[in-house]
Amino acid sequence: MRVLMLDQTGQMGGAEFAMLELCERAQFDWQAILFEDGPFREKLAALDRRVDIVSSHAVSSVKKDGQSRSVLKAVGGVIGMIKQVAKIATSCDIIYANTQKAAVVGAFAGKFARRPVVWYLHDIMTSEHFGKFQLLVIKYVSRHLLSGVVCNSVASRDALVKLTGLDPTHLPVVYNGIPAEPFDHAESEPVALLRERFRLPKDAFLVGCFSRLAPWKGQHVLLDAIARDADTHAVLVGAPFFGSEKYAEQLQQQVKRLGIEARVHFAGFQADVPRMMRAMDVVAHTSIAPEPFGRVIVEGMLAGKPVIGSKAGGVTEIIDDGRSGLLVNPDDAAALSNAITALRHDLAMAHRIAMAGQAKARASFTPAAHCRKMTEALMNHLNSPRRGASAVHMTQSGEPPEADGPER
């Protein structure tokens, strides 16, 4: 099986890390196409495989929630990209689309190249995240052009079912796999030395938030929570991108307005996430909109830290509340503050939750399981016909039947 891997960006995000893990452990031959150049291309190329850049400025400028006018302006660029991808796809057996734009371009390219296309869905396809026109395109592509869709959580699957009417029993859930080895290596270094390395206060109670700086990621909620507890510090690990520079400035202004400058540390982008997480007392996930999966939560668990997560989306599939982590309502600074304070005052509970979380992460979210299940999904569609309304397994009424549980 020779697989053409498609992704829309050259930057590293959760979807790109998942694809990189798959490529590193692949039991099949592959080559890749990215729609933008960047660090992701370098990491893929380091695996000694062919990586092409097929780009269009008009396409790359279209945002998730973009208006139909901006999307229509990109049509010419999309057609050109489809032709290029289709030409390369003829040398492969199947197309793997790793992102939303890749799914759209790949679906049409697959039609022209007569190759099946499988989309690994990393998004919650709702109006909270995508514009109306984009949702219509995804609905059409999912129902009529794709050979299959694999979802990264039950939450992302359920949103797609609601949008498209597809049968959830034919939409397998394959969770991301996160390697434990980098976190194991970080365990040997004392926390005090790690804090000195990252220029963090030695004796403070540190709550780390690991995410790009973006409004829906909710770093402002953590700042409000920290303002309620004078004995707690916040460490914001991540940088703004995708047009979120203004939000980063707003966070700086919020810190000054709350008078918590001495207790908030903007760490910026950090390449060594395992050691940075080991320097924390708590890892907090603060998204105010449902998260498709929540990779950072699994990473926090692997780092042996108690994790607090927003009670929405795929996060609830990772954390067993009160056992392997704590869940709080999204955008609720008071609840987040109370959870942080509870962990700070009850270190035995914090340790118990951290150990249970670490055990669950090691058992349930392994790269080996991810690669095995994804390879099986690709093999299942290798010789399947391109889907029409009959092949996407919709119910006769167009309404989805009851969903089965996720694959484990």
C-alpha positions as CSV (number, residue, x, y, z in Angstrom):
1,M,0.0,0.0,0.0
2,R,1.4,3.4,-1.0
3,V,-0.3,6.3,0.7
4,L,-0.3,10.0,-0.3
5,M,-0.4,12.0,2.9
6,L,-2.0,15.5,2.6
7,D,-1.9,18.3,5.1
8,Q,-2.8,22.0,4.7
9,T,0.0,23.6,6.8
10,G,3.7,23.5,7.3
11,Q,3.4,24.5,11.0
12,M,3.2,22.0,13.9
13,G,-0.2,21.5,15.5
14,G,-2.0,18.6,17.1
15,A,-3.1,17.2,13.7
16,E,0.4,17.5,12.4
17,F,2.0,15.7,15.4
18,A,-0.5,12.9,14.9
19,M,0.4,12.5,11.2
20,L,4.1,12.7,12.0
21,E,3.7,9.8,14.5
22,L,1.9,7.8,11.9
23,C,4.6,8.4,9.3
24,E,7.4,7.6,11.7
25,R,5.8,4.2,12.5
26,A,4.1,3.5,9.2
27,Q,4.1,-0.1,8.0
28,F,3.2,1.1,4.5
29,D,5.0,3.2,1.9
30,W,4.1,6.9,1.8
31,Q,4.9,10.3,0.4
32,A,3.4,13.7,1.4
33,I,2.0,16.9,0.0
34,L,1.7,20.0,2.2
35,F,-0.1,23.2,1.1
36,E,2.5,25.4,2.9
37,D,6.2,25.1,3.7
38,G,7.5,25.1,7.3
39,P,8.9,23.0,10.1
40,F,6.4,20.2,9.4
41,R,7.9,19.7,6.0
42,E,11.4,19.5,7.5
43,K,10.3,16.8,10.0
44,L,8.7,14.7,7.3
45,A,11.6,15.1,4.9
46,A,13.9,14.0,7.7
47,L,12.2,10.6,7.4
48,D,13.7,10.3,3.9
49,R,10.5,10.4,2.0
50,R,9.3,12.6,-0.8
51,V,7.5,15.8,0.4
52,D,6.0,18.2,-2.2
53,I,4.6,21.7,-1.6
54,V,1.5,22.4,-3.6
55,S,0.4,25.9,-2.6
56,S,-2.0,28.8,-3.5
57,H,-2.0,32.1,-1.6
58,A,-5.7,32.4,-2.2
59,V,-6.4,29.1,-0.6
60,S,-4.0,29.5,2.4
61,S,-5.7,32.9,3.1
62,V,-9.1,31.3,3.6
63,K,-9.9,31.0,7.3
64,K,-12.1,28.4,9.0
65,D,-14.9,31.0,9.6
66,G,-14.3,32.9,6.3
67,Q,-17.1,34.4,4.4
68,S,-18.3,32.7,1.1
69,R,-16.9,35.7,-0.9
70,S,-13.3,34.9,0.2
71,V,-13.9,31.2,-0.4
72,L,-15.2,31.9,-3.9
73,K,-12.1,34.0,-4.7
74,A,-10.0,30.9,-3.9
75,V,-11.8,28.6,-6.4
76,G,-9.2,29.2,-9.1
77,G,-6.4,28.3,-6.8
78,V,-8.2,25.3,-5.5
79,I,-8.7,23.9,-9.1
80,G,-5.0,24.3,-9.8
81,M,-4.1,22.5,-6.5
82,I,-6.5,19.7,-7.3
83,K,-4.9,19.1,-10.7
84,Q,-1.4,19.0,-9.1
85,V,-2.5,16.6,-6.3
86,A,-4.3,14.4,-8.7
87,K,-1.3,14.0,-10.9
88,I,0.9,13.0,-8.0
89,A,-1.9,10.7,-6.6
90,T,-1.8,8.5,-9.6
91,S,1.4,7.0,-8.4
92,C,-0.2,6.1,-5.1
93,D,-2.9,3.7,-4.0
94,I,-4.9,5.8,-1.5
95,I,-5.0,9.4,-0.3
96,Y,-4.9,10.2,3.4
97,A,-6.2,13.7,4.2
98,N,-5.2,15.0,7.6
99,T,-7.0,18.4,7.7
100,Q,-10.2,20.1,6.5
101,K,-8.7,21.8,3.5
102,A,-6.7,18.7,2.6
103,A,-10.0,16.7,2.7
104,V,-11.6,19.1,0.2
105,V,-8.7,19.2,-2.2
106,G,-8.0,15.5,-1.7
107,A,-11.6,14.5,-2.3
108,F,-11.7,16.1,-5.7
109,A,-8.2,15.0,-6.6
110,G,-9.1,11.5,-5.7
111,K,-12.1,11.6,-8.1
112,F,-9.9,12.7,-11.0
113,A,-7.1,10.2,-10.1
114,R,-9.6,7.4,-9.4
115,R,-8.1,6.8,-5.9
116,P,-10.0,6.4,-2.6
117,V,-9.7,9.2,-0.1
118,V,-9.8,8.8,3.7
119,W,-10.1,11.9,5.9
120,Y,-8.7,11.8,9.5
121,L,-11.1,14.3,11.2
122,H,-9.4,16.5,13.8
123,D,-12.1,19.2,14.0
124,I,-15.6,19.7,15.5
125,M,-17.5,20.7,12.5
126,T,-19.9,23.3,13.9
127,S,-20.6,26.9,13.3
128,E,-18.5,27.7,16.4
129,H,-15.4,26.9,14.4
130,F,-16.4,27.1,10.7
131,G,-18.2,29.4,8.4
132,K,-21.6,28.3,6.8
133,F,-20.0,27.9,3.3
134,Q,-17.2,25.7,4.6
135,L,-19.7,23.5,6.4
136,L,-21.7,23.1,3.2
137,V,-18.6,22.1,1.3
138,I,-17.6,19.6,4.0
139,K,-21.2,18.2,4.0
140,Y,-21.1,17.6,0.3
141,V,-17.6,16.2,0.2
142,S,-18.2,13.8,3.2
143,R,-21.4,12.4,1.7
144,H,-20.4,12.1,-1.9
145,L,-16.7,12.1,-2.5
146,L,-14.8,10.6,0.4
147,S,-14.3,6.9,0.7
148,G,-14.2,7.1,4.5
149,V,-13.8,9.4,7.5
150,V,-11.9,8.4,10.7
151,C,-12.6,10.6,13.7
152,N,-10.2,11.5,16.5
153,S,-12.9,11.5,19.1
154,V,-16.5,10.6,19.7
155,A,-17.1,14.4,20.0
156,S,-15.8,15.1,16.5
157,R,-17.7,12.1,15.1
158,D,-21.0,13.2,16.7
159,A,-20.6,16.8,15.2
160,L,-20.0,15.3,11.8
161,V,-23.0,13.0,12.0
162,K,-25.2,15.9,13.0
163,L,-23.9,17.9,10.0
164,T,-24.0,15.2,7.4
165,G,-26.4,12.5,8.5
166,L,-23.7,9.8,8.0
167,D,-24.0,6.5,9.9
168,P,-21.7,6.8,13.0
169,T,-21.2,3.0,13.0
170,H,-19.2,3.5,9.8
171,L,-17.1,6.4,11.2
172,P,-14.4,4.7,13.4
173,V,-12.9,6.6,16.3
174,V,-9.1,6.4,16.5
175,Y,-7.6,8.5,19.3
176,N,-4.3,10.2,18.8
177,G,-1.2,8.4,20.0
178,I,1.3,10.3,22.1
179,P,4.7,8.7,22.8
180,A,5.6,8.3,26.5
181,E,9.4,8.1,26.0
182,P,10.1,11.8,26.0
183,F,8.3,12.2,29.3
184,D,10.1,9.2,30.7
185,H,13.4,10.8,29.9
186,A,12.4,14.0,31.6
187,E,11.6,12.3,34.9
188,S,15.3,11.9,35.7
189,E,15.8,15.7,36.1
190,P,14.8,17.3,39.4
191,V,12.0,19.9,39.2
192,A,14.1,22.5,40.9
193,L,16.7,22.3,38.1
194,L,14.1,22.4,35.4
195,R,12.6,25.5,36.9
196,E,16.0,27.1,37.0
197,R,16.5,26.2,33.3
198,F,13.2,27.7,32.3
199,R,13.7,30.8,34.6
200,L,10.6,30.0,36.7
201,P,10.2,30.7,40.4
202,K,11.7,27.8,42.4
203,D,9.1,27.6,45.2
204,A,5.9,28.9,43.7
205,F,2.8,26.7,42.9
206,L,2.9,26.7,39.1
207,V,-0.1,26.1,36.8
208,G,0.9,25.6,33.2
209,C,-1.3,26.2,30.2
210,F,0.2,24.7,27.0
211,S,-1.4,25.9,23.9
212,R,-1.1,28.5,21.1
213,L,-2.4,31.8,22.3
214,A,-5.9,32.1,20.8
215,P,-9.2,33.4,22.2
216,W,-11.0,30.0,22.1
217,K,-8.1,28.4,23.9
218,G,-9.1,30.4,27.0
219,Q,-5.9,31.6,28.5
220,H,-7.8,34.7,29.8
221,V,-9.9,32.4,31.9
222,L,-6.8,31.0,33.7
223,L,-5.6,34.6,34.3
224,D,-9.0,35.4,36.0
225,A,-8.7,32.2,38.0
226,I,-5.1,33.0,39.1
227,A,-6.2,36.5,40.3
228,R,-8.5,34.8,42.8
229,D,-5.7,32.9,44.5
230,A,-2.7,34.9,45.6
231,D,-0.5,31.8,46.2
232,T,-0.7,30.5,42.6
233,H,1.3,31.4,39.5
234,A,0.3,30.9,35.8
235,V,2.8,29.8,33.1
236,L,1.5,30.4,29.6
237,V,3.4,28.2,27.2
238,G,2.8,29.0,23.6
239,A,2.8,31.7,21.0
240,P,0.1,33.4,18.9
241,F,-0.4,32.4,15.3
242,F,-3.1,32.3,12.7
243,G,-3.8,36.0,13.3
244,S,-4.1,35.9,17.1
245,E,-1.4,38.5,17.9
246,K,-4.1,40.9,19.1
247,Y,-5.3,38.4,21.7
248,A,-1.7,38.0,23.0
249,E,-1.6,41.8,23.6
250,Q,-5.0,41.6,25.3
251,L,-3.6,39.0,27.7
252,Q,-0.7,41.3,28.6
253,Q,-3.2,44.1,29.3
254,Q,-5.3,41.7,31.4
255,V,-2.3,40.8,33.5
256,K,-1.6,44.5,34.2
257,R,-5.3,45.3,34.9
258,L,-5.5,42.5,37.4
259,G,-2.2,43.4,39.0
260,I,-0.8,39.9,38.7
261,E,2.4,40.7,36.8
262,A,4.6,39.0,39.3
263,R,2.6,35.8,39.1
264,V,2.2,35.3,35.4
265,H,5.0,34.0,33.2
266,F,4.7,34.2,29.4
267,A,7.1,31.4,28.4
268,G,6.4,31.6,24.6
269,F,7.0,28.7,22.3
270,Q,8.9,25.8,24.0
271,A,10.3,22.9,21.9
272,D,10.9,20.7,25.0
273,V,7.3,20.3,26.2
274,P,7.9,17.2,28.4
275,R,10.5,18.9,30.6
276,M,8.5,22.1,30.7
277,M,5.5,20.2,31.9
278,R,7.6,18.4,34.5
279,A,8.4,21.8,36.0
280,M,4.7,22.5,36.7
281,D,2.5,21.5,39.7
282,V,-0.7,21.4,37.6
283,V,-1.4,21.4,33.9
284,A,-4.6,23.3,33.0
285,H,-6.6,23.0,29.8
286,T,-8.8,26.1,29.5
287,S,-10.6,26.0,26.1
288,I,-13.9,27.8,26.1
289,A,-15.2,25.9,23.0
290,P,-15.4,22.1,22.7
291,E,-12.0,20.5,21.9
292,P,-11.9,17.8,19.2
293,F,-9.5,15.8,21.3
294,G,-7.1,17.4,23.7
295,R,-3.6,16.2,23.1
296,V,-2.1,18.5,25.7
297,I,-4.2,16.7,28.3
298,V,-2.7,13.4,27.5
299,E,0.8,15.0,27.5
300,G,0.1,16.4,31.0
301,M,-0.9,13.0,32.2
302,L,2.3,11.4,30.7
303,A,4.3,14.1,32.5
304,G,2.8,12.8,35.8
305,K,1.0,16.0,36.6
306,P,-2.6,16.4,37.8
307,V,-4.6,17.8,34.9
308,I,-7.7,20.1,35.0
309,G,-9.7,20.2,31.8
310,S,-12.7,22.0,30.3
311,K,-15.7,19.8,30.5
312,A,-16.6,19.7,26.8
313,G,-15.8,17.8,23.6
314,G,-13.2,15.1,23.4
315,V,-11.7,16.2,26.8
316,T,-14.5,14.2,28.6
317,E,-13.3,11.1,26.8
318,I,-9.8,11.5,28.2
319,I,-10.4,12.5,31.8
320,D,-12.4,10.5,34.3
321,D,-13.5,13.4,36.6
322,G,-12.1,13.1,40.1
323,R,-10.0,10.0,39.2
324,S,-7.6,10.7,36.3
325,G,-8.1,14.5,36.3
326,L,-10.5,17.2,37.2
327,L,-13.2,18.7,34.9
328,V,-14.6,22.2,35.2
329,N,-17.2,24.0,33.1
330,P,-15.7,26.0,30.2
331,D,-15.2,29.7,30.7
332,D,-15.8,29.4,34.5
333,A,-12.9,31.1,36.2
334,A,-14.3,30.5,39.7
335,A,-14.6,26.8,39.1
336,L,-11.1,26.6,37.7
337,S,-9.7,28.6,40.6
338,N,-11.5,26.2,43.1
339,A,-10.0,23.2,41.3
340,I,-6.5,24.6,41.4
341,T,-6.8,25.5,45.1
342,A,-8.1,22.1,45.9
343,L,-5.0,20.5,44.3
344,R,-2.7,22.9,46.0
345,H,-4.2,22.2,49.5
346,D,-4.5,18.4,49.1
347,L,-1.2,17.2,47.7
348,A,-2.1,13.6,48.4
349,M,-5.2,13.9,46.1
350,A,-3.1,15.7,43.5
351,H,-0.6,12.8,43.5
352,R,-3.3,10.2,43.3
353,I,-4.9,11.9,40.3
354,A,-1.6,12.4,38.6
355,M,-0.6,8.7,38.9
356,A,-4.1,7.6,37.7
357,G,-3.9,10.0,34.8
358,Q,-0.4,8.8,33.9
359,A,-1.5,5.1,33.9
360,K,-4.5,5.9,31.7
361,A,-2.5,7.8,29.2
362,R,0.0,5.0,28.9
363,A,-2.7,2.4,28.4
364,S,-5.2,4.2,26.2
365,F,-3.3,6.7,23.9
366,T,-0.3,4.8,22.5
367,P,1.2,5.5,19.1
368,A,1.3,1.8,18.4
369,A,-2.5,1.5,18.8
370,H,-3.1,4.6,16.8
371,C,-0.9,3.4,13.9
372,R,-2.4,-0.1,13.9
373,K,-6.0,1.2,13.8
374,M,-5.3,3.9,11.2
375,T,-3.5,1.4,9.0
376,E,-6.5,-1.0,9.3
377,A,-8.9,1.9,8.3
378,L,-6.8,2.7,5.3
379,M,-6.6,-0.9,4.2
380,N,-10.4,-1.3,4.6
381,H,-10.9,1.5,2.0
382,L,-8.0,0.6,-0.3
383,N,-10.2,-1.3,-2.7
384,S,-13.5,0.4,-1.9
385,P,-15.5,2.4,-4.4
386,R,-15.7,6.2,-4.0
387,R,-18.7,6.9,-1.9
388,G,-22.0,8.1,-3.2
389,A,-25.1,8.4,-1.0
390,S,-25.4,4.6,-0.7
391,A,-21.8,4.0,0.2
392,V,-21.6,6.5,3.0
393,H,-24.1,4.4,4.9
394,M,-26.8,7.0,5.6
395,T,-30.1,5.9,7.1
396,Q,-33.1,5.8,4.8
397,S,-34.5,8.8,6.5
398,G,-31.3,10.7,6.3
399,E,-31.1,10.7,10.1
400,P,-28.2,8.9,11.9
401,P,-28.9,5.8,13.9
402,E,-27.7,5.4,17.5
403,A,-24.0,5.6,17.8
404,D,-21.8,2.8,19.0
405,G,-18.9,3.4,21.4
406,P,-15.5,4.4,20.2
407,E,-12.9,1.9,19.2
408,R,-10.4,1.2,21.9
